[in-house]
Amino acid sequence: MPRNGYSKLNATSPLPPRDSLELASLASSTPTGELSPSSSPSGISSSRKLSLDDPLSNSNPARPGSHNRTYSITSAFDFAANLFPLSTTAAGYTALGTPISNPLDLNPSLEKHKSLTYLNGLSLIVGLIIGSGIFSSPSQVNINAGSPGASLIVWAVAGILAWTGAASFAELGGAIPLNGGAQVYLSKIFGDLAGFLFTWCAVFVLKPGSAAIISIIFGEYVVRAAVGADAENVNVWINKGVALGGLGLVTLLNCVSTRLGTRMGDMFMILKFVALLGVTIIGIVVAATGFSHKGNIATQWKTQNWFEGTSHDLSSWAVALYAGLWAFDGWDNTSYVVGEFLHPHRDLPHVIHTAMPLVIASYLLANTAYIFVLPPVTIASTNTIAVHFGSVVFGPLGSLFLAVIVSLSCFGALNATTFTSGRLVYAAGKEGFLPGMLGHIGVPGRSTASSFSARDRIGERSRGVWGKVKKYIGDEDSALFFTPINAMLANACLTAIYILVGEFGTLVTFYGVAGYTFYFLTVLGLIVLRVREPYLERPYRTWITTPVIFCCVSLFLLTRAVVAEPGQTGIVVAFVAVGCPVYWWRVRGRGGRRKGEEWSWRFWRGWGWVR
């Protein structure tokens, strides 16, 4: 379709740039007075409902006046030949992010009550990436790399790879500013099936499984801090009980308000950076002075070549890189909450390009400190490296102190993953991929209108200490429980099941194969979208080499995983395949989407090969 001349439409009344997702809704418009087949029927929500009211409603101030056409709402890009390109469509609607004039919304959504700032986004990424791994068990990287110098290279490469993925997600988040992360991006670019399969894997395995691991490590370190050296003999169910208690507490706090969850994240982010900086400084001081509680610190870093014993096996390097990427998992955290940022176009790339170099530098410095203080055998074998570090330098008191630090770090990571996983489940409920009740805001079983009307009246009467507390931790207008409570409770229940079962043998492989398959497809979608929609508004554009590098390395890791673990890879493929009939039952079977062949035609029309 020729694009010349569209920028001159409505030249007499200049209007602000169109929001990219607002333009996506126009892409499915029909020139007649009827809704297009892609319109979401009653009972099936679409991602457009996350951010926009009915554009044809008389109450909508952005209702088109002179446009003799109707506008449908779709959950996937539609490229009809009789429409303008998304990036040049004439104006007519209010852009996403416009303040809402009516505070008492009968159909509230998180995207209409934006509250996240640059600092909150920074704490979400740092809070989840810096969890327990760097404090407890970087041994897999050291064992497979073979030498201290090679392990530092693996940490750097893993961090840079995670950075390229995060930068790619930042561009997608600016172009598609909705909650849900890869679920939304895959649905918009490749169709609902791709988005659903990501949701299927992330909601039922990836997110609750990783949260369960964090919870169990939290429980183990809390018990270690409480009972000391006898922690190894404590019944495993005591650890799991503490893990369940921590999970319940962090879920409750995140249900109270968005602001409380983000304030906790900000606090734990500062704690983690201070702890890593302290480990680094102590390691350098001990290496320079030789002072320690036990008096026998490692000296191999002085006498041996740092690259002696480096592995020459490509598979070992791939496993080491997998372990490093596991430690950096969480770089996509802000993509799940893009719709709640006050200034997503400005803050999202800034958050990525601040958090990732800080985390990479912190990991490299902390691992260098471990090399200075601990012998290579200990680094390669221990699962409690921070505790060993504290014991060598400060004795039993140091072990206790660092056990507490690791516990708090795990709690902060659990807070970050609870916050974002709840938003993923919430977005899936709004999209119709999961039961609609999971897409609701507020206390279960209460009328939305009456709930928030009562909230406003209570807020007006709140005075004294309680009023100040509500103002500090509450959301807009001192609101409490304006959060996706159903979604977070569902995520907590799934996580609790994983904690009780405690079988994590295949989880790392599942993460490596399923997780990076969807990461690969999402970043590949960025390249597809650039070709298919070159004029789509992109507030942030990463270098094209960034997604290309990420896709190439991801393919390498996936092929190595298939060769190294064919049995576990088969389990992953089988689980994903089971999601296909579930998709047809859940979405297609309810008439919530188009007929099967329609998406294929829409895809080829997007490339301009079918008219």
Secondary structure by P-SEA (a helix, b strand, c coil): cccccccccccccccccccaaaaaaaccccccccccccccccccccccccccccccccccccccccccbbbbbbcccccccccccccccccccccccccccccccccccccccccccaaaaaaaaaaaaacccccccaaaaaaaaccaaaaaaaaaaaaaaaaaaaaaaaaaaaacccccaaaaaaaacccaaaaaaaaaaaaccaaaaaaaaaaaaaaaaaaaaacccccccccaaaaaaaaaaaaaaaaaaaaacaaaaaaaaaaaaaaaaaaaaaaaaaaaaaaacccccccccccccccccccccccccaaaaaaaaaaaaaaacccccccccccccccccccaaaaaaaaaaaaaaaaaaaaaaaaacccaaaaaccccaaaaaaaacccaaaaaaaaaaaaaaaaaaaaaaaaaaaaaaaaaaaaccccccccccccccccaaaaaaaaaaaaaacccaaaaaaaacccccccccccaaaaaaaaaaaaaaaaaaccccaaaaaaaaaaaaaaaaaaaaaaaaaaacccccccccccaaaaaaaaaaaaaaaaaaaaacaaaaaaaaaaaaaaaaaaaacccccccccccaaaaaaaaaaacccc
